[in-house]
Every structure is written in structure tokens, then in C-alpha cells.
């Protein structure tokens, strides 16, 4: 039997869009009999309680409103598949036999340690908006979707672990350029802003948590490296508390320089990317979204130039 896929799907206030996504799963899957959908809906969102898919089994969880990490964790704990695929209700699968392509990646790694991700037609190879993991990887990470992440940065969290694993000598990241799962987000001009987007805010929180878990992610990468080498795994530290980030612009930029550009445990190009993203978000949040101040506009314009030296050096390392 083919490895089974578990789709984790938290949704709120968008039954029509969620069912549109589910139709795309049914229509584009090569082996729908080996797919399950774990649906989490808030108990105060009765319009979403009846979301269903005739072609694929739906396991429905109705519970309290949780963080994004909590929602994905609740779905993961109810899943049974060999491959875990966290998706959003504002995505549409565009590639026929998408599940077969994911299973092909799964079969490439007998030890089960990998991070695969599709093309969302926006971020591309930069980061995984859909971080696909094996159950083996999830078990090694213990908490693959930390509940302390209220909104964004879970994708960055997982990518950072695998970038650290790359520096440890194991490149287990697979970008599936030809597998398209389109992200129909208002930020990309592909949908209207609705109550669910407004509820989460224009900038998903998670910057401080992401920075605070840097040491945690290093230990997580070491656990994966140990699993690949069939060696005893180090324990993971406590998640701890997120640090307060500097409000002063100069202190913030200096902090990000120290935290990311000086971190030799991740590749140079990833250091430059994280520095640019976190610094840009600092200005974006501080100086009025969606019309940020000149600092943000300047940084966005200079971002390719800031990254280029690190990308150049990385090629010759």
C-alpha cells in the first residue's frame, strides 16, 4: 500500500473556500483512498461545522479557538498518515497527481528525515508555506508545530531546523517546483480580505518567538542528524519565553545583525534572508501597515543588494 497522507486543515469562517480547497484535493489526487483530512473548526463557528468531502474521509475536530501552532498540533495528534501535510483553506491544489509526487519524495529517504514543499506561486523556493514532513520527522521533533506560535513563522521555524541540519552535513530539503499548491492570499492580490484575515491581523505575530527558539531549533537539528546516523538523540530544551525585541530602530537592526548574520550554524544565504525579513517586518509593524515609512521602503528596495554578497560567497564555499 502507498504511504498515507494526512492533510491538516484548520479553518474558520470560510466554509466555501475550505470546500473549494477540498474539491481540489479530490480532483487532483492520484490515490484519494490513501488520504485523510483532519479538519479543525472553532466551536463558535457553526457555519463551518458541516464542511465535508465525499471523496476523502474527513476527521472533524470542533474545539476552542487556539493558536496556529495549537491548531496544527491538535490536527497532527489525530492524524494517522505516514506523511503530514499542513495546508490552509486559502490554498488550491493545481497539479494532477500531487500526492504521488510527495510519495516519491518520501520513498527517497528510507530513514524518513526530510522537509519537502511545493510551489505556492509566490514564495517559490525561498521558504515552505506548506512544510511537508514524514511522521518519523514529526516524532523526532516531538513538537513539530510549537503551540507558542500564535500566527506566522511555523514555516520559517521548520525551514530553519533543516537549514541547520544542512550545516551539520545533511541536506534533506526538497523543493517541488512543478508541484503547485497556489496560495490565494489577499497579500498576493488573489482574494478579498475577510473577517478571518482581519481577526489575525495584517502581520501574523511570531517574530519574537522565532528568535527566542533559535537554540531550540539547533538542538532539533542535532536530533535529526543523530537519527540519520542512527545515534542517540539529544534532549530538546524547554521552549521558554519569547524575548522582548528592541523598539529602537538602531538597536533592532543591531540585534538582528547579531542574531542572524553572526549565526554560523545556518548557511550564509539563509542568514541574509532572515536578517532582511525580520528587519523589514520591524519597520512594517512600527510604521503603519499597509503604508510603511521610508525605512521599510528603502530596505525592501535594497534587499536584493543586501543578500547578493552572501549568496555569492555561499556558492564558493
ABEGO torsion letter per residue (X at the ends): XBBBBBBBBBBBGBAAAAAAAAAAAAAABABAAABBBBBBBBAABAAAAABBBAABBBBBBBBBBBBAAAAAAAAAAABABABBBBBBAABBBABBGAAAAAAAAAAABAAGBBBBBBBAGAAEAABBABBBBBAAAAAAAGBABBAABABBGAAAAAAAAAAAAAAAGBBABBBBAABBBBBBBAAAGABBBBAAAAAAEABBBGAAAAAAAAAAAAAAAAAAAAAAAGBBBBBBBBAEBBBBBBABAAAAAAAAAAAAAABAABBAAAAAAAAAAAAAAAAAAABGOABBBAAAAAAAAAAAAAAAAAAAAAAAX
